[in-house]
Amino acid sequence: MSKPIKRHQALQPVSREHHLGLLLSWKIREGLRLEVSLERIKTYTDWFWINHLQPHFEFEEAHIFPLLDSEDKLIKRALREHRRLKRLFSASNKVAINLSLIEEELVAHIRFEERILFKEIEQRASEEQLNLIEKAHSKNIVEEWEDEFWIKVG
């Protein structure tokens, strides 16, 4: 197991949001393993997309990605993955396949951002630029979801 990444203070709130994304992937995996109805899982992922992931992507694209050149291969990859995930979350057909793809691709995307993209941004951005990220980040209140389909009862 790799040791935790020591993230710059300005990026820590975004990294905490990444942790929520990893939890989403785990919840999808557990829901599928427990054979929970796809409708219940999709209802949750739709809610998570609207309330957490979509605003998170918008924040990254507005405040973090511009710290590197728009032609940078890492930024291009991150934007491509955002578009792909948005399509998967928005799709209303092939729910089982799309949930599996979301679960896998979201983990890979978060790992890429945490291990490669953010590391590069921390090396290239000035302290002032990083502090602007921290100031721009709003502290989202996480609402609880009542249907905890990922927990096996009995």
PyRosetta script that sets phi, psi and omega in degrees:
from pyrosetta import init, pose_from_sequence

init()
pose = pose_from_sequence("MSKPIKRHQALQPVSREHHLGLLLSWKIREGLRLEVSLERIKTYTDWFWINHLQPHFEFEEAHIFPLLDSEDKLIKRALREHRRLKRLFSASNKVAINLSLIEEELVAHIRFEERILFKEIEQRASEEQLNLIEKAHSKNIVEEWEDEFWIKVG")
pose.set_psi(1, 133.2)
pose.set_omega(1, -179.3)
pose.set_phi(2, -79.3)
pose.set_psi(2, 151.6)
pose.set_omega(2, -179.3)
pose.set_phi(3, -76.2)
pose.set_psi(3, 153.0)
pose.set_omega(3, -177.8)
pose.set_phi(4, -59.8)
pose.set_psi(4, 147.2)
pose.set_omega(4, 179.0)
pose.set_phi(5, -81.4)
pose.set_psi(5, 131.5)
pose.set_omega(5, 175.6)
pose.set_phi(6, -86.8)
pose.set_psi(6, 104.1)
pose.set_omega(6, -174.4)
pose.set_phi(7, -91.7)
pose.set_psi(7, 145.3)
pose.set_omega(7, 174.6)
pose.set_phi(8, -56.6)
pose.set_psi(8, 142.1)
pose.set_omega(8, -176.2)
pose.set_phi(9, -52.6)
pose.set_psi(9, -37.7)
pose.set_omega(9, -178.2)
pose.set_phi(10, -65.3)
pose.set_psi(10, -28.0)
pose.set_omega(10, -178.3)
pose.set_phi(11, -96.4)
pose.set_psi(11, -5.8)
pose.set_omega(11, -177.5)
pose.set_phi(12, -60.8)
pose.set_psi(12, -42.1)
pose.set_omega(12, 177.5)
pose.set_phi(13, -60.8)
pose.set_psi(13, -35.7)
pose.set_omega(13, 178.9)
pose.set_phi(14, -70.2)
pose.set_psi(14, -37.3)
pose.set_omega(14, 176.3)
pose.set_phi(15, -65.4)
pose.set_psi(15, -35.7)
pose.set_omega(15, 175.9)
pose.set_phi(16, -64.3)
pose.set_psi(16, -37.8)
pose.set_omega(16, 176.0)
pose.set_phi(17, -64.8)
pose.set_psi(17, -35.7)
pose.set_omega(17, 175.8)
pose.set_phi(18, -61.2)
pose.set_psi(18, -38.6)
pose.set_omega(18, 177.8)
pose.set_phi(19, -59.7)
pose.set_psi(19, -40.2)
pose.set_omega(19, 177.4)
pose.set_phi(20, -63.1)
pose.set_psi(20, -36.0)
pose.set_omega(20, 176.8)
pose.set_phi(21, -65.6)
pose.set_psi(21, -39.5)
pose.set_omega(21, 176.4)
pose.set_phi(22, -65.0)
pose.set_psi(22, -37.7)
pose.set_omega(22, 176.2)
pose.set_phi(23, -64.2)
pose.set_psi(23, -39.1)
pose.set_omega(23, 176.9)
pose.set_phi(24, -57.9)
pose.set_psi(24, -46.0)
pose.set_omega(24, 179.7)
pose.set_phi(25, -60.8)
pose.set_psi(25, -42.0)
pose.set_omega(25, 177.9)
pose.set_phi(26, -62.3)
pose.set_psi(26, -42.4)
pose.set_omega(26, -179.7)
pose.set_phi(27, -63.8)
pose.set_psi(27, -40.7)
pose.set_omega(27, 176.6)
pose.set_phi(28, -61.8)
pose.set_psi(28, -47.4)
pose.set_omega(28, -179.5)
pose.set_phi(29, -58.3)
pose.set_psi(29, -46.3)
pose.set_omega(29, 179.5)
pose.set_phi(30, -64.6)
pose.set_psi(30, -43.1)
pose.set_omega(30, 178.9)
pose.set_phi(31, -59.3)
pose.set_psi(31, -43.4)
pose.set_omega(31, 178.4)
pose.set_phi(32, -66.5)
pose.set_psi(32, -41.4)
pose.set_omega(32, -179.9)
pose.set_phi(33, -63.3)
pose.set_psi(33, -38.9)
pose.set_omega(33, -179.3)
pose.set_phi(34, -82.4)
pose.set_psi(34, 1.5)
pose.set_omega(34, 179.7)
pose.set_phi(35, 58.7)
pose.set_psi(35, 39.6)
pose.set_omega(35, 174.8)
pose.set_phi(36, -69.7)
pose.set_psi(36, 149.2)
pose.set_omega(36, -179.4)
pose.set_phi(37, -59.0)
pose.set_psi(37, 139.7)
pose.set_omega(37, -179.5)
pose.set_phi(38, -60.5)
pose.set_psi(38, -32.2)
pose.set_omega(38, 179.9)
pose.set_phi(39, -61.6)
pose.set_psi(39, -42.6)
pose.set_omega(39, 179.2)
pose.set_phi(40, -64.2)
pose.set_psi(40, -43.3)
pose.set_omega(40, -179.7)
pose.set_phi(41, -66.7)
pose.set_psi(41, -44.8)
pose.set_omega(41, -178.9)
pose.set_phi(42, -63.5)
pose.set_psi(42, -38.3)
pose.set_omega(42, 178.1)
pose.set_phi(43, -60.4)
pose.set_psi(43, -42.4)
pose.set_omega(43, 178.8)
pose.set_phi(44, -68.2)
pose.set_psi(44, -44.9)
pose.set_omega(44, -178.9)
pose.set_phi(45, -65.0)
pose.set_psi(45, -34.9)
pose.set_omega(45, 175.8)
pose.set_phi(46, -62.3)
pose.set_psi(46, -46.2)
pose.set_omega(46, 178.4)
pose.set_phi(47, -61.5)
pose.set_psi(47, -44.3)
pose.set_omega(47, -178.9)
pose.set_phi(48, -63.7)
pose.set_psi(48, -41.6)
pose.set_omega(48, 178.8)
pose.set_phi(49, -58.4)
pose.set_psi(49, -52.2)
pose.set_omega(49, -176.2)
pose.set_phi(50, -66.1)
pose.set_psi(50, -42.2)
pose.set_omega(50, -172.2)
pose.set_phi(51, -90.4)
pose.set_psi(51, -19.7)
pose.set_omega(51, -175.5)
pose.set_phi(52, -128.4)
pose.set_psi(52, -58.6)
pose.set_omega(52, -168.9)
pose.set_phi(53, -73.3)
pose.set_psi(53, -43.4)
pose.set_omega(53, 179.6)
pose.set_phi(54, -61.5)
pose.set_psi(54, -48.4)
pose.set_omega(54, 176.5)
pose.set_phi(55, -62.2)
pose.set_psi(55, -34.0)
pose.set_omega(55, 177.9)
pose.set_phi(56, -63.5)
pose.set_psi(56, -47.2)
pose.set_omega(56, 178.4)
pose.set_phi(57, -60.7)
pose.set_psi(57, -44.5)
pose.set_omega(57, -179.3)
pose.set_phi(58, -61.3)
pose.set_psi(58, -40.5)
pose.set_omega(58, 178.3)
pose.set_phi(59, -63.5)
pose.set_psi(59, -47.9)
pose.set_omega(59, 179.6)
pose.set_phi(60, -58.4)
pose.set_psi(60, -44.8)
pose.set_omega(60, -176.4)
pose.set_phi(61, -68.5)
pose.set_psi(61, -30.9)
pose.set_omega(61, -178.8)
pose.set_phi(62, -87.0)
pose.set_psi(62, -32.7)
pose.set_omega(62, -169.7)
pose.set_phi(63, -119.4)
pose.set_psi(63, -24.1)
pose.set_omega(63, -176.0)
pose.set_phi(64, -105.2)
pose.set_psi(64, -51.3)
pose.set_omega(64, -176.5)
pose.set_phi(65, -59.6)
pose.set_psi(65, -35.6)
pose.set_omega(65, 179.3)
pose.set_phi(66, -63.3)
pose.set_psi(66, -9.7)
pose.set_omega(66, 177.7)
pose.set_phi(67, -70.4)
pose.set_psi(67, -19.4)
pose.set_omega(67, 172.9)
pose.set_phi(68, -112.1)
pose.set_psi(68, 162.3)
pose.set_omega(68, 179.9)
pose.set_phi(69, -62.9)
pose.set_psi(69, 141.2)
pose.set_omega(69, -178.8)
pose.set_phi(70, -62.8)
pose.set_psi(70, -19.6)
pose.set_omega(70, 178.0)
pose.set_phi(71, -91.3)
pose.set_psi(71, -1.0)
pose.set_omega(71, 179.2)
pose.set_phi(72, -62.2)
pose.set_psi(72, 135.3)
pose.set_omega(72, -176.5)
pose.set_phi(73, -62.2)
pose.set_psi(73, -31.5)
pose.set_omega(73, 178.7)
pose.set_phi(74, -69.0)
pose.set_psi(74, -41.0)
pose.set_omega(74, 178.2)
pose.set_phi(75, -66.8)
pose.set_psi(75, -42.6)
pose.set_omega(75, 178.4)
pose.set_phi(76, -60.1)
pose.set_psi(76, -41.5)
pose.set_omega(76, 179.0)
pose.set_phi(77, -64.8)
pose.set_psi(77, -45.4)
pose.set_omega(77, -179.1)
pose.set_phi(78, -61.1)
pose.set_psi(78, -44.0)
pose.set_omega(78, 179.4)
pose.set_phi(79, -65.5)
pose.set_psi(79, -39.5)
pose.set_omega(79, 177.9)
pose.set_phi(80, -61.8)
pose.set_psi(80, -43.0)
pose.set_omega(80, 179.1)
pose.set_phi(81, -67.9)
pose.set_psi(81, -36.9)
pose.set_omega(81, 175.4)
pose.set_phi(82, -60.0)
pose.set_psi(82, -46.4)
pose.set_omega(82, 179.9)
pose.set_phi(83, -61.4)
pose.set_psi(83, -42.8)
pose.set_omega(83, -179.6)
pose.set_phi(84, -62.2)
pose.set_psi(84, -47.3)
pose.set_omega(84, 179.7)
pose.set_phi(85, -63.9)
pose.set_psi(85, -39.5)
pose.set_omega(85, 177.9)
pose.set_phi(86, -59.2)
pose.set_psi(86, -43.6)
pose.set_omega(86, 177.9)
pose.set_phi(87, -62.1)
pose.set_psi(87, -42.2)
pose.set_omega(87, -179.5)
pose.set_phi(88, -64.8)
pose.set_psi(88, -43.3)
pose.set_omega(88, 179.5)
pose.set_phi(89, -67.3)
pose.set_psi(89, -33.6)
pose.set_omega(89, -175.9)
pose.set_phi(90, -80.2)
pose.set_psi(90, -21.3)
pose.set_omega(90, -176.1)
pose.set_phi(91, -65.8)
pose.set_psi(91, 138.3)
pose.set_omega(91, 178.3)
pose.set_phi(92, -108.7)
pose.set_psi(92, -4.6)
pose.set_omega(92, 177.2)
pose.set_phi(93, -106.8)
pose.set_psi(93, 169.0)
pose.set_omega(93, 178.7)
pose.set_phi(94, 48.1)
pose.set_psi(94, 48.9)
pose.set_omega(94, -173.1)
pose.set_phi(95, -58.3)
pose.set_psi(95, -45.4)
pose.set_omega(95, -177.7)
pose.set_phi(96, -61.9)
pose.set_psi(96, -45.9)
pose.set_omega(96, 179.8)
pose.set_phi(97, -64.0)
pose.set_psi(97, -46.1)
pose.set_omega(97, -177.5)
pose.set_phi(98, -65.3)
pose.set_psi(98, -37.5)
pose.set_omega(98, 177.0)
pose.set_phi(99, -63.4)
pose.set_psi(99, -41.6)
pose.set_omega(99, 177.5)
pose.set_phi(100, -63.4)
pose.set_psi(100, -41.6)
pose.set_omega(100, 179.0)
pose.set_phi(101, -66.5)
pose.set_psi(101, -41.6)
pose.set_omega(101, 176.8)
pose.set_phi(102, -58.8)
pose.set_psi(102, -48.4)
pose.set_omega(102, -178.0)
pose.set_phi(103, -56.1)
pose.set_psi(103, -46.1)
pose.set_omega(103, -178.2)
pose.set_phi(104, -74.7)
pose.set_psi(104, -48.6)
pose.set_omega(104, -173.4)
pose.set_phi(105, -72.0)
pose.set_psi(105, -31.8)
pose.set_omega(105, 177.9)
pose.set_phi(106, -66.6)
pose.set_psi(106, -42.1)
pose.set_omega(106, 177.1)
pose.set_phi(107, -61.4)
pose.set_psi(107, -47.9)
pose.set_omega(107, -179.5)
pose.set_phi(108, -61.0)
pose.set_psi(108, -41.0)
pose.set_omega(108, -179.9)
pose.set_phi(109, -64.6)
pose.set_psi(109, -45.5)
pose.set_omega(109, -179.9)
pose.set_phi(110, -64.1)
pose.set_psi(110, -43.2)
pose.set_omega(110, 178.2)
pose.set_phi(111, -60.4)
pose.set_psi(111, -41.7)
pose.set_omega(111, 177.2)
pose.set_phi(112, -60.6)
pose.set_psi(112, -49.1)
pose.set_omega(112, -178.7)
pose.set_phi(113, -62.5)
pose.set_psi(113, -45.1)
pose.set_omega(113, -176.2)
pose.set_phi(114, -69.8)
pose.set_psi(114, -44.5)
pose.set_omega(114, -171.7)
pose.set_phi(115, -87.6)
pose.set_psi(115, -25.5)
pose.set_omega(115, -174.5)
pose.set_phi(116, -119.3)
pose.set_psi(116, -60.8)
pose.set_omega(116, -173.2)
pose.set_phi(117, -63.6)
pose.set_psi(117, -51.5)
pose.set_omega(117, -177.4)
pose.set_phi(118, -66.0)
pose.set_psi(118, -34.4)
pose.set_omega(118, 176.8)
pose.set_phi(119, -60.8)
pose.set_psi(119, -44.0)
pose.set_omega(119, 178.9)
pose.set_phi(120, -65.6)
pose.set_psi(120, -42.5)
pose.set_omega(120, 179.2)
pose.set_phi(121, -62.7)
pose.set_psi(121, -43.0)
pose.set_omega(121, 178.9)
pose.set_phi(122, -61.0)
pose.set_psi(122, -34.5)
pose.set_omega(122, -179.8)
pose.set_phi(123, -75.1)
pose.set_psi(123, -32.7)
pose.set_omega(123, -172.1)
pose.set_phi(124, -100.9)
pose.set_psi(124, -24.1)
pose.set_omega(124, -177.7)
pose.set_phi(125, -83.0)
pose.set_psi(125, 150.1)
pose.set_omega(125, 176.7)
pose.set_phi(126, -78.9)
pose.set_psi(126, 162.9)
pose.set_omega(126, 176.7)
pose.set_phi(127, -59.0)
pose.set_psi(127, -39.5)
pose.set_omega(127, 179.4)
pose.set_phi(128, -63.1)
pose.set_psi(128, -42.9)
pose.set_omega(128, 178.4)
pose.set_phi(129, -63.5)
pose.set_psi(129, -42.9)
pose.set_omega(129, 179.3)
pose.set_phi(130, -64.1)
pose.set_psi(130, -39.9)
pose.set_omega(130, 178.9)
pose.set_phi(131, -64.1)
pose.set_psi(131, -32.1)
pose.set_omega(131, 177.3)
pose.set_phi(132, -65.2)
pose.set_psi(132, -34.4)
pose.set_omega(132, 176.5)
pose.set_phi(133, -61.4)
pose.set_psi(133, -47.9)
pose.set_omega(133, -178.2)
pose.set_phi(134, -60.4)
pose.set_psi(134, -42.2)
pose.set_omega(134, 180.0)
pose.set_phi(135, -66.2)
pose.set_psi(135, -35.1)
pose.set_omega(135, -176.6)
pose.set_phi(136, -77.4)
pose.set_psi(136, -21.2)
pose.set_omega(136, -175.0)
pose.set_phi(137, -75.3)
pose.set_psi(137, 122.3)
pose.set_omega(137, 176.7)
pose.set_phi(138, -88.6)
pose.set_psi(138, 144.0)
pose.set_omega(138, 179.9)
pose.set_phi(139, -83.7)
pose.set_psi(139, 99.3)
pose.set_omega(139, -179.8)
pose.set_phi(140, -72.7)
pose.set_psi(140, 136.2)
pose.set_omega(140, 174.9)
pose.set_phi(141, -84.6)
pose.set_psi(141, 123.8)
pose.set_omega(141, -178.9)
pose.set_phi(142, -85.3)
pose.set_psi(142, 119.1)
pose.set_omega(142, 177.1)
pose.set_phi(143, -83.1)
pose.set_psi(143, 148.9)
pose.set_omega(143, 178.3)
pose.set_phi(144, -82.7)
pose.set_psi(144, 147.3)
pose.set_omega(144, 177.1)
pose.set_phi(145, -107.1)
pose.set_psi(145, 124.8)
pose.set_omega(145, -172.9)
pose.set_phi(146, -77.0)
pose.set_psi(146, -33.0)
pose.set_omega(146, -177.2)
pose.set_phi(147, -86.3)
pose.set_psi(147, 85.9)
pose.set_omega(147, -178.1)
pose.set_phi(148, -85.0)
pose.set_psi(148, 70.0)
pose.set_omega(148, -175.7)
pose.set_phi(149, -61.7)
pose.set_psi(149, -21.7)
pose.set_omega(149, -176.0)
pose.set_phi(150, -78.4)
pose.set_psi(150, -5.2)
pose.set_omega(150, 179.3)
pose.set_phi(151, -103.2)
pose.set_psi(151, 122.3)
pose.set_omega(151, 178.5)
pose.set_phi(152, -76.3)
pose.set_psi(152, 126.4)
pose.set_omega(152, -179.9)
pose.set_phi(153, -101.3)
pose.set_psi(153, 132.0)
pose.set_omega(153, 176.5)
pose.set_phi(154, 73.6)
pose.dump_pdb("model.pdb")
